[in-house]
């Protein structure tokens, strides 16, 4: 918190090379994605606890939204690093962590599982 004004001055200043803004934007996107993930998990936990019929649809929408948001963040970061001409390593681990286990395995499971359909009562 003590560096807040200094970071704002570097972020807004026109004489920086641009990599400060790139790194700050990448970190900001990552923080927003993590907040969305935690909020979505809380919402899904509430729906699962209530055995809501909307749970299956919301899980699938949440997985797809995470993949789209993570893909957009990676594309924006890649574009920004090419625009400033400084090669900043973009961690694609978050994209793969977001895409492979939950989206590739979770969506088909929640869509096709008879056990899931039996557990969540249709209202």
C-alpha positions, 0 to 999 in steps of 0.5 A: 500500500505504501507504493500505491502512488509510485506504481500509479505514477509509473503506470500513467507516466508517458516516459516509461517504456511500456513494460510497466503497463504491460506487467500491471495489466497482466497482473490485473487480468490475473487477479480479476480472473482469480476473483471470478473463479473464487466468486463462481466457486462460492455461487456453485457451492451454494447451488449444489448445497441447495440441490438446485436444478440450475447447478448443471447449467451454471457449472457448464457456463462457468467453465466456458466463461473461464476458458474464454476469459483466460484465452482473452487474457493470454491473447491480450498479454501476447499482443501487448508484449509484441506491441512494446517490443520486449519479450515478457514470458507469458505464463500459459500454465493458468490457461492449461490449468483452467482448460484441461481438467475442468472444461475438458472433463467437467463439461462432458461429465455434468452434461452426460452423467445420469448420477448428476441428473438424478441428484439435482432435482428438476423443478 
